[in-house]
Amino acid sequence: MAFQKAVKGTILVGGGALASILGLSQFAHYRRKQVSNYASAECVSEPVNREPPSREAQLLTLQNMSEFDILVIGGGATGCGCALDAVTRGLKTALVERDDFSSGTSSRSTKLIHGGVRYLQKAIMNLDIEQYRMVKEALHERANLLEIAPHLSAPLPIMLPIYKWWQLPYYWVGIKLYDLVAGSNCLKSSYVLSKSRALEHFPMLQKDKLVGAIVYYDGQHNDARMNLAIALTAARYGAATANYMEVVSLLKKTDPDTGKERVSGARCKDVLTGQEFDVRAKCVINATGPFTDTVRKMDDKNATAICQPSAGVHIVMPGYYSPESMGLLDPATSDGRVIFFLPWQKMTIAGTTDTPTDVTHHPIPSEEDINFILNEVRNYLSCDVEVRRGDVLAAWSGIRPLVTDPKSADTHDSGLITIAGGKWTTYRSMAEDTINAAIKAHNLKAGPSRTVGLFLQGGRDWSPTLYIRLVQDYGLESEVAQHLAATYGDKAFEVAKMASVTGKRWPIVGVRLVSEFPYIEAEVKYGIKEYACTAVDMISRRTRLAFLNVQAAEEALPRIVELMGRELNWDDYKKEEELETARKFLYYEMGYKSRSEQLTDRSEISLLPSDIDRYKKRFHKFDADQKGFITIVDVQRVLESIGVQMDENTLHEILNEVDLNKNGQVELNEFLQVSCGEGKQAYLLFIFWLLCTVHFFFL
């Protein structure tokens, strides 16, 4: 078969995206099918490494291998899925990621593994067989993902509240069809609840005009950990995977048969050291998500853009906003999108939005999107529940790489394979299709895909009661043990072995990073074995602190940097650099971007402009780290510097009164209001003001 006729095309996937497999950068229709004419190749039946090789060992492999069969660019869910699919077929596989594994969209999802209820509705209403097949495939993939990573995923009941009688049979039929399409892969059968039973399950629900509810099941997972598990599994099976490796250019060579240039690898740069070297491969796969067009333009600067980025914002709120084991679906928001309101990691996650955006490495959730989600949440919660902006503990924006088919075909035939679009649930099938296309286009010798039923790292020997052994054998707190088992699966014992002694009667081991969360110091050391290179890696993806509570993550940072510095031999300058970078990440990307320069017109602030400027300067001196807010730690630091001692409980009480939005911190607006406080708070506000000015008296 002539190379110019290699298979290429597009595949419709869930999430409203068009996932594309673009061999030779051309667009033609491609139907997913099993390749029957593979040359014989020996598949890898068992991992070749008991543990994933170190990053240093992986870099040596990348440098010393004369030529790989497959080089994947991009360490998100699909990229890591491609690497795992390829290496288990017996192909020599490499993967490079410019940042950290799952540092982009794959860690910023709604945390659902779902078939797509809305897409089934569209399939039925429009008699669209492709949409139907898409949902059916996604439901199959949902079941597979729950099977291969049982420690990281589980079924979750989701309630659809009904406020109009005619909607009850309409939605009931749709949800029952969802169960029917799933067939043997149905997690649990959906059911109808009366108004009273619905309020029993979801007591904070808006009860006025409530008719009843329908409950159906989808899957939920820890997305960043799932992504990392795929990467670690690929590494154990022999793939050379390396994070913080940037592709600076594509390598090309002339095809002797056609005289045309073909992609033959990539020039890579170690972001941490600046070292550059070539990685050669028979086939290069572009799996860079929102940065799809960046790599395509490396291949051909005239390539037509195919990616239309869209920002999806999510927020995290305290766990009391939702039941511990029941989610909520708002099927018709004011802008026509679906909003999910779900329990996750003992918190509540709400989202998402759909806003056109520019591609950036550091997406920032906008205040407008955060308030939109809060307003939608208010519509479905009882008026007894006050939905407050201050209760947003973290927020993030993920850039969805939506793909469209350009009008004109791009005829450049370099051999680059691009996979884009899609959603978390279908990452495995998309990866399988991509490797199928790569094998056909480049005439590679490989066996069939083996990733259906292939356990990811930590899943094989996990059981729901594994945490009990951790408690009994190591003396860990039950909450910590449950967290370790649900995060590392059967690898939790390795983390427990690293846990330091607490010096208490109980727990015996397991010093926490912050008191409110079950993350322990041993996870920092273990995270380095899992390729964590920066403090941001640790707070956002090896643990999920940044996604759960930004303030808690900020409090844990100094200790995390100290522990990482000890393991990675960081000097004082490097430690300070890591602290500053991580704080900026929390401040901008995780939803606490300061609003201190955007003062409101609230009547309680009645200071002259000159007074505002003076107090702003004082505020910024207290906020030495430029977080945009003051915590009790900041006040204690100032009091200690001037030799003033105050009982911690008293200080907590004072700060709690000044903390008007009850988010555990004092922002500039609140700081300014202490000079204008009236009523019952006036006395405590005055004391706080006194604390904040006494320091400057001694300067």
N, C-alpha and C positions, 0 to 999 in steps of 0.2 A: 504494500500500500504506500503510495507516495506520501511524503511528510505533509505536503500542503493539504491533504484530505483527512488529517487527523480529526478525531471527534472533538467537538466543542459546542457550547450552547448555554442555555439558561434553565433554571429550575425555580418554580414558584415555591416559596416556603411561607411559614407562618409569620405573624407579627406585622403583616402588611408590607413585608419587604419582598423584593425579587432577588433571590440568591443566584449568583452567576458563577458558572464555571466556564472560563474563557480561555480555551486553548488557542494559542497563536493570536490572541487578542481579536478574534472575530466573534460575531454573535450569530448563532444559528440554534434551532431548537434541539434540545437534548433530552431524551427520555432516560430515566434511570433504569438500567438493566445490568444484570450480572454479566461480566465479560467471560466468555466461554473459551477463548482461544489463548489464554495465558500460557506462556512457556512454563515448564515445570520449575518450581522454586520451593525451597524448604522453608516452611513457616516456623516462627519461633514459638515453641509450645510452652516454655517456661521462662521466667525472667532470667537473664544471664547474670544479673547482679543482685546480691541479697539486699543491698542498700543502694540508693542512687549514688553514682560517683560524685566526688566533690566538683565544685565549679572549676577549680584549677585543672583537674583531670579532664573535664569536658573540653576546656579550652585547648589543651594539648591535643586531644583527639581531632578537634576542628582544624587545627593547624597542620597536623601530620598526616591526615587521611588524604591520599592522592586524589580521590574523587568519590563523592557520595552519589547514590542513586537519586535521592530526594533531598533538597534543601528547602525547608519551610521558613518563610519570613513571617513572624507574628506569633506571639505566645498567648493569645486569647484562647477561648474555648475551642473554636474551630481549628486554629493553627495547631494547638496541642493535640486535638483529635486527629488531625492529619498525620502528625508525627507518630502517634500511637498506632494508627491504622497501617501506616507504611512499614514501621519497624517490625510489627507482628506478622507481616506478610513475607518477611525475609529480606526487605530492602535496606540497604545502608542509608541511614536517615540522620539528618541534622536539622536542628531548629535554632534560630536566633531571634531574640526579642530585644528591642531597643531599651525598654524600661524593665519592669518586673513582670513575671507571669501574672496575667489577669489584672494588670494595672489600669487597663482601659475599661471599655464597656462591659466586659464579662464579669467584673466585680461590682457593677453598679446597676444590676437588674432588679426586677420586682421579687426575685428569689423564688419564682414559681416554675414548676415543671408542668406544663399544661399543653393540652391539645388545641385549645382555641375555641371556646364556646361560640364566640362571635363569628368566627370563620365558618363554623358549621351553619349558623343562621344565614350567612351570605350564600353559602353553597345551596341551601334549600330554596331560599327566596329567588335566587338567580339561576337555579338549575345548573350550577357550575360544577361539573364533575372533577375539575382540577382542584378546586377548593375542598371538595369532599375527600379526595385522595390525600391532600395535604393534611387534613385533620386526622384521617385514619393513620397515616404514617406517624404523625406526631404522637398520637395516643400509644402506638406501638413503642416508640422511642421513650415515652414517659415511663412505661412499665419496665423497659430495659434499664433505664438510669436508676430507678428505684431499686432494682435488683443488684446492680453491679457496685453501688455505693450506698449500702443500707445505713451506714453510720452517718452519712451526710445528708440524707434525704428521707422523707416520710410522707404519707398521705395527709392531706389537710382538708377538713370539711369547710366549705365556703357557702355562706348564706346569701341568698338573693331575696331581699325583703320586697314584699308586694304591697302596693298602696292603692291599687285599683282592681276591682273584682275581675274585670275582663282579662287582666294580665296573668291571672293565676293559671288558667288552662293553657294560655299561649306559651308562657315560659315553662310550664310543666312538660308540655309536649317536646319543646326544644331540648330541655335537660335530659329527658328520657331517651331522646334520639342520640344525645351525646353518650349516654351509657351504652346504647345499642351499637353505635359505631365502634366503641372501644371493645365490645365483645368480651372475649376471655381476658382482655387486658383492663377491664373495668376494675377500678380500685375498690370501690364500695358503691352499692346502689344508692341513687339519690332518693330523697323523700320530701314530703310536704309537712310543714308545721303550721298549726293554728297560731293565732295571734298570741295567745297566752304562752304556748310552748316556745314560740320564737323569742319572746321576752325573757323566758327562763334561760335560754341558751345565750342570748345576747341582751342582757338587762339594760345596757346603755343605749339601746336602739330607740329612735324616734317612734313613739307609739301612736301619736295622733294619726288617724285614718289608716293605720296599719291593718291590712287584711289577713296576712299570714306570711309565710316565707317558704322558699324551696332551698334545700341544702344539697349540694353536689360535692364531689371530691376531685381534687387535683393534687399534684405533688408540690412539695416545698423543699428547698435545699439551701445549703450554705455555698453560694456561688463561687466566691474567691477560693475557698478551700477545695471545692469540686474541681475547679480549673487547675489548681496546684496538684491535686491528686492525679489528674490526667497527665500532667507534665512529668511528675515523679514516676508514674507507671511507665511512661515512654522511656525515661532514662534507665529504669531497671531492666527493660527489655532490650536495651542497647543503643537507643537513640542518643546522639550527642546534642544535648540541649543546653543552651546558655542564655541567661538573662543579661541585661545591660550590654548587649552586643548590637550595635547599630550598623545597618547596611548603608554604606555611603555611596555605593555605585554597583551596578550590575556588570558582571564579566560577560564578554561575548567572544565567540570564535566563529570562523567561517565554515559553513557546511560544505564539505568537498563535493557533495552530489549536486547541490543546488547553487552553490556560490553565494548564498545568503547568510547573514549573521544570525546566530542563535545564542540565546542566553545560556551561559555555561557555569554560572556560579555568582558569587557576590564578593565584593571587597567589604570586609567587616572591621569595625572599630570597637575595641573594648572601652566602653564609656567610663569605666572606673580608672583605667590606667592610661588611656590614649593610644595603646598599641593597635596597629592595623595589620591585617593579613588577609589573604585570599582564601575563600572556601569554595572549592569547585564541586559541581554537581551536574549530573545528566539532565535533571529537571529541577526547576525552581518554582515554588508555589508561593504566590502572593496571598497571604491570609491576614492582612493588616487592618481589617475592619474599616473605621472611618478614614484611614490613611491609604485606602486602596488605590486611589488615583495618584498619590505621590509616588508609589512604586511603579505604577503603570507608565508614568511620565519619565521615570528613570530609564525605562525600556524604550519609550518613544515619546519625545517631548511634544509631539503633535497629537498624542492620543486623546480621544474625546472623553471628557469626564463622565463617569457612570454613577458616582456616589452622590446621593443627596442627603447630607447629614441632618439629623433631627435630634434635638435635646429632650431627654426624658428625665424629669426631676422627681426624686423621691424624698420623703422626710421620715424621720424616726421620732416617735413620741413615747412617753412613759407607757409601761405595760398596762396600766389601769384603764387605758382608753379602749381596750378590746378584751374579750375573753381569752383565756390562755390557749384554748384549742379550737377556736372558731374564727374564720375570716369573714369578710364582707365584700360583696361585689356591688358597685354602683354601675348599672348597665347603661345609663344615659345621663352623662354629666351635661353641664351647660354648654360645653364645646363639642359634645358628641362623642367624647372618648370614654373608655371604661376606666373607673378608678377602683383600685383594690385597697382594702383596709385590713391588714393581716397581722396576726401575732408572729413575731420572729425574734428568737434569742431573748425571750422574756421582755421584749419591747413591742411596740406597735409600729409597723411600717405602712406608709400610705403613698400612693402614686399610681399612674405617672402622668406627666404632661407630654405634649407633642408640639415642639416649637422649632421652626427652622433655625439653624445655627451655623456658625463657621466651624471648621475643623480646628481643634486646638488640643495640645497635650494636657492642658490644665483647665477643663471645663468648670465653670462656677455656677452654682444654682442661683437663679435670680430671685429677688424678693417677690416679684410679681408671680412667679410660678409657685413659690412656697405659699403665698397667700391664696392663690387659686385652689390649691389642694386643701388648705385649711377651710376655706369656704365650702367646698364640696363635702368635706367631712362633717361640717356643722349641719348640713342639710339632712344627714342621716342619723345624727346622734340626738339624744334627748336634750331638751332645753335645760335640764338639770345639770348637764355636763358642759362646763365652760371650756370651749376650745380656744386655747391661748397661744399666741405666737411664741411666748416665752417657754412653752412646753416642747418646742422643736429642739430636740437634743442633738440632732445631726441632720444634714441634708446634703444631697449630692446630685450631680447631673451626669448622665451617661449619654454618649453620642451614638445613636443608632445609625448604622451605615446603610440606609435605605438605597436601593439600587433601581435604576430605570434603564430600559433598553434604548440606546441612542438611535436617532433616525437613520444615520448613515453608518455603514460598516467600516471598521478599522481594519485595513488589509495587511498591516505589518505582521509578519509571521516569524516572530523570534522564538516561539516555543514557551513563553512565559504562561503559566497557569494561574488564573485568579479565581478565588472563591470569596464571595461577599454577600452580605445580607443574612437573612435567617434569624433564628432565635435559639436560646439556650437548649430547649428541648430537643431540637433536631441537629445538634452539633455533630453527633456521631454519624448519622446517615449522610450529612453534607460532606463530612470528611471521607467517608467511604466512596461517595460519588467523585470527589476530587481526585482521590488516588486512582480510581478506575480510569478517569479521564487522562491522568498523567501517564499511566501504564500504556494506554492505547496510543497516546500522542508521541511517546518517546520509546515505544517498543521495549519496555522494561520487562524483565523476567520476575514474576511474582505470583504468589498464590492468591486465593480468594480472601476477602476480609474476614477477620477473626474477632472483631470487637463486640459482637452481640454476645452478651453473657460473660464477657471478660472482666473479672473483678478489678476495680481500681484500687490503688494503694490504700490499705487499711480495712478493706471491705471483706476479705475472704473469711477471716476467723472472728469477725465481730459478732456479738450477740447482744440483745437488749439488756442482759444482766451482767455484761462484762465489767461495768463500773463497780459492781459489788466486790469483785476480786481486787480491784484497785484500792478500795477502802480497806479491805481485810488484810491484803498483803503489804501495803505500803503505809497505811495510816493517813490517807488523804481524807479531807472533808468530802461528804457525799456529793455536794454541789460541784466541787472541783473535779471529782472523779467522773461524774456524769458529763461534765464539759469535755474532759480529756477523751472519754470514750466516744462522744459524739463528734469530735473534731479529728482525732487521729485513728479511730477504729482500733484494730488490733495492734497498732503501733503505739498506743497510749502507754503501754508498759515501759517503753523506752524513754518516754518523757518522765514517767514516774520515777525511774531509776536516777534521773538527773536532779530530782527535786531536793532542795536543801531543807535541813532540819529547822523547824520553827522555834524550838526552845520552849514550847508549851506542852502541857499534858496532852492536849488535842487541838488541832490535828498534829500528828507527829512530824509530817513533812508537807511542803507545799506553801511557800511564802507567796502571798498574793501581790500582784503589781499594784492594784487598787482594791480597796476593801469591798466595794459594791459589786465587783465582777469576779468570776471564777478563774481568770487568767493568772498563771503563776510564773515566777521568775525562770523556772526551768524551761519554759516554752521559748524564751529568748535564745538560750543556748541551742535548743533543738531547732529553732527556726533558721539558724545559720546553716545547719545541716540541710535544711530545705531550701537553700540558695538565697536566703534573705541577705541583702547586702547593705541596706540602709534602715534607718529608724522608721521611715515611712512604710517600708515593706512590713515591718514588725507590727505597727499599730493599725494597719489597714487590711493586710491580707494574711499574715501568719496568725495574728489575732484579728478580731473585728472591732476593737475598741473604738477606732475613729468613726466607724459606721454606726455605733450604738450610742456613744456619748462623747462629744468632742472635749468637754471639760475634763472628764475622767482620763481620756487619752493624753491630754496635755499634762495632767498631774503625774501620769506614769512615765512620761518621756525622759526626765532626768535619769531615773533608775534604768530604763531600757538602754539609753545611750551609754551609761556606765557599764552595764553588762556586755553590750555589744563591743564597746571599746576594749574591754578586757580580752574578749575572744579574738577580735580582729586587729589588735595592737594599734588602736587609734591614738594619736597624740591629742593634746588639749585643743589644738586648733581644729582638728577633724571633729572632735566631739562637739565643739561650739557650732561648727558648720552644720552638723547633723541636727542639732537642736533647732537652729534657726530655720533650716529647710522644712523640718517636720512641723514646726509651729506655723509657718506660712501655709503649708498644705492644709492643716486643720482650719486655719483662719479663713482661707479663701475657698478651697475646694470642698470642704466638708460643712459649709453652711453657716459659719459664724463670721462672715465678712462684716466688718464694722460698719455700723450705721451712725457712728458718732459724728460724722461730718454732715449728716443729713438730718438736722434737727427738725422736729415736728413743730406745728403751730399750737400745741396743746396749751391751754390757758394756764396750767399750773406752773409753767416756766415763765416767770415774769421778771427776768433779769435784764439789765441794760446790756447792750452789746459789749461794752468794756468789761463788765462783770463776767459775761460768758467767756470772753477770751482769757481772762485771768484764771477762771476755774477749769477751763479746758487744759491750760498749761499744767495746773496741779494734777488734774486727772491723768495726763500723759506721763507725769513723773511717777505716779503710783503704778501706772500700767507700763512698767519698764520694759516688758517684753513685747509691747505693741500688739496685744491680743485684741484690743478693742473693748475690754471690760476689766473690772477689778474683782478679784476673789479674796477670800479670807486669807489665803497664803500671801497675797500682796500686802494686805494690811498688817499681818503679823511680821512680815519682813521689815516694813517701815518702823513699826513699834520697837522691834528688836534693835534697829539701827540707832534709835535715840534713847534706848535704855528704859522704855516703858513696858510694863508687864500688865496683862489683862487676862482674866479668866476666859478660857476658850469658849465656854458655854455662853457667857455674857456677850462675847464678840459675835458668836453665831446668832444670838437673839437679835442683836442690833442690826446685823447685816440682813437678817431675814425680813425685818421691818422695812429696810430701805430697798430691798430687792422686790420692787413692786410687781414684776411679772413672774416672780418665783421660779427663776431658772438657775439659781445658785450663783449669780454673779451680778455686779452692779455696772450697768452701762452708763454712758455719758449723760443721757437724758435723766436717769435716776440720780446721778451724781449732782446734776444741776438743781434738781428739785429739792435737795436737802436744805437749800437756802430759802425756799418758798413754801416749805411744808406747813400744813394747817391741820387742825383737828387732832384725832387720837394719835397720829404718827409724829406730831410735831416734836415731842420731847426726844424720842429716839432718833429722829432725823437730825436733831440738833447735836446729839452726842456723836453721831457718825460724822457730821460736819466738823465737829471739834477734833475728832481723831484725824481727819483728813487735812486739818490745817495746822495742828500742833507740830507736825514734822517740819513744816516750812518755817515755823517760828524759830526752830533750832538751827536752820540752815544758815 
